[in-house]
Amino acid sequence: MAMQALFIIIIVMAVLMILGVPIAFSIGIAALAAILQTVPFDVSVVTGAQRTFVGMSSFTLTAIPFFILAGNLMNQGGIAKRLVDFVMSILGKLPGALLITNVGTNALFGAISGSASAAAAAVGSMVKPGEEELGYDKAISAATNASSAPSGLLIPPSNALITYSLVSGGTSVAALFLAGYLPGIIWTLACIIVGVLIATSKGYRGTPGKFQFSIFVKATIAAIPSLGLIVIVIGGIIAGVFTATEGSAIAVLYALILGVVYRNINLKNLWQILVDSAKMSGMIVFLIGVSNILSWVMAFTGIPQAIAEVLLGLTNNFYVILLIMNIILLIAGTFMDVTPAILIFTPLFLPIVTQFGMHPVHFGLILVYNLCIGNITPPVGNTLFVGIRVGDTTLAKVMPWMIRYYVGILIGLLLVTYIPWISMYLPTSAGLVK
């Protein structure tokens, strides 16, 4: 029954998505189609409605709309230029100064805004004139911008990690947030190393002259208000001063005040920010609610257990099983957005890895890291195409350089997958994980 239900889910969902049906409806219809083989239609529909309501009723879920609003406020608040100057003052002496600055700023901006595409658009647009003036290859600039943007999705606050917390049965948001720092830094360092190697081969130099402490101090002072969001909100959540939901509300207030002080937010654009945030929040919250039907169907039909049996039938080597899971997630990520993929694959794979003693926090970072790669991989790859559009180039010209970045990022994935310390050290040291 389990494999038959899984087959129905895959076929129905694939057909509906090809027909252009929104992902939330595709998931719900596929789940109901699978359960109809054992449960009457009226019971299935009523239970599906109940599971959707339950899925949207979590208090922790409230954090997602708040963080989306805070991110949109920060996007409008004029922080990109300050962050670029701050990172430039630190990394500007490395070969390919603007490429490396792009990477570092994307990590900070993506963490603050919660959007890889927003980071690629805002930061890429900010460094583009300078890169053109110095004669940087457009394709290299676009590849660097796109490949580094998803690193901010691993660095808290992260809506992807909050979503995983909900689907995984209440994994500590504070532990996930703290666990995301080192994988996010590894992604960033991988892009910096590749960027330096490319810049060196192309003869792109760093900024002339010696390091000037006065410029660093000035840039740091200008960036402190923007960076303060991460320090105050994440610090408060990890220290237990407030919950993730309360921290998200504080983030909204902080971002609003900062935007008003910087004079980039007024009543006119504030209304549009609220409307855009409401639309995005409604879409994500409904998607999470509907995915609860899928989770129930999987548990009822025993799909995770059936998949575990199949994988264990192939091999009982946990390292090989993790490799297979990574390959599946990488392929799925090229066709699906991060949120729906988390909602689908968490109930499938989490029970399997926990059987081998892997902590849910560690698996959460493996899952999100994998799916973030899909953001920069065709054919969907939203962040990749934003980077190409901002860089005014083409996919054919960008892909040879993207391959270099893929290698570095995939090495980072292997490190995060097979070295639990990377994800578990900080939350364990903070006493959030035993």
DAURVEN-V194955 format. One record per residue. OMEGA is omega in whole degrees, 0 to 359 (NA if undefined). Layout:
omega=[OMEGA | OMEGA]
This chain:
omega=[184 | 182 | 176 | 178 | 179 | 179 | 179 | 180 | 183 | 184 | 182 | 181 | 180 | 180 | 182 | 180 | 177 | 179 | 177 | 177 | 179 | 186 | 181 | 179 | 179 | 180 | 182 | 182 | 180 | 180 | 180 | 178 | 181 | 185 | 182 | 179 | 181 | 184 | 178 | 185 | 184 | 178 | 180 | 182 | 180 | 179 | 178 | 178 | 179 | 181 | 177 | 180 | 179 | 181 | 181 | 187 | 181 | 178 | 180 | 181 | 179 | 181 | 185 | 177 | 180 | 180 | 175 | 179 | 179 | 179 | 178 | 176 | 180 | 177 | 182 | 190 | 175 | 183 | 187 | 182 | 180 | 179 | 178 | 179 | 181 | 181 | 179 | 180 | 181 | 188 | 188 | 181 | 179 | 176 | 182 | 189 | 184 | 175 | 182 | 176 | 177 | 181 | 182 | 180 | 177 | 180 | 181 | 183 | 179 | 178 | 182 | 185 | 181 | 183 | 177 | 180 | 177 | 178 | 181 | 181 | 185 | 184 | 179 | 178 | 183 | 183 | 184 | 181 | 179 | 179 | 179 | 180 | 181 | 176 | 178 | 175 | 183 | 181 | 178 | 180 | 181 | 179 | 179 | 181 | 183 | 186 | 183 | 186 | 182 | 181 | 180 | 178 | 177 | 182 | 185 | 1 | 186 | 177 | 179 | 180 | 176 | 178 | 178 | 179 | 181 | 185 | 184 | 176 | 174 | 173 | 185 | 177 | 180 | 179 | 178 | 179 | 182 | 180 | 184 | 185 | 184 | 174 | 178 | 178 | 178 | 177 | 181 | 180 | 178 | 179 | 178 | 181 | 179 | 179 | 178 | 179 | 178 | 181 | 180 | 180 | 181 | 180 | 177 | 185 | 174 | 179 | 183 | 177 | 181 | 176 | 181 | 183 | 182 | 178 | 178 | 180 | 180 | 180 | 180 | 179 | 180 | 184 | 184 | 179 | 180 | 180 | 180 | 179 | 180 | 184 | 185 | 185 | 183 | 178 | 180 | 180 | 182 | 181 | 179 | 179 | 176 | 180 | 178 | 179 | 178 | 178 | 179 | 178 | 176 | 178 | 178 | 180 | 181 | 181 | 179 | 179 | 181 | 180 | 178 | 179 | 179 | 178 | 177 | 179 | 177 | 183 | 183 | 182 | 176 | 180 | 180 | 177 | 179 | 180 | 180 | 180 | 179 | 179 | 181 | 180 | 179 | 180 | 184 | 181 | 178 | 179 | 178 | 179 | 181 | 181 | 177 | 174 | 181 | 179 | 179 | 180 | 180 | 180 | 183 | 183 | 178 | 181 | 180 | 179 | 179 | 178 | 178 | 179 | 179 | 181 | 180 | 175 | 177 | 182 | 174 | 177 | 185 | 180 | 178 | 178 | 178 | 178 | 178 | 178 | 179 | 180 | 178 | 181 | 179 | 179 | 180 | 182 | 179 | 182 | 186 | 173 | 186 | 186 | 180 | 179 | 176 | 183 | 182 | 190 | 178 | 179 | 178 | 190 | 184 | 179 | 181 | 184 | 179 | 175 | 180 | 176 | 179 | 180 | 179 | 178 | 179 | 180 | 179 | 179 | 175 | 182 | 183 | 178 | 178 | 186 | 176 | 177 | 177 | 178 | 184 | 182 | 175 | 9 | 180 | 171 | 184 | 183 | 178 | 183 | 172 | 178 | 179 | 180 | 179 | 182 | 178 | 180 | 183 | 179 | 182 | 180 | 184 | 189 | 177 | 178 | 177 | 180 | 178 | 179 | 177 | 181 | 180 | 181 | 179 | 173 | 176 | 179 | 179 | 178 | 180 | 182 | 191 | 176 | 183 | 181 | 184 | 181 | 191 | 186 | 184 | 179 | 177 | 180 | 180 | 179 | 181 | 180 | 178 | NA]
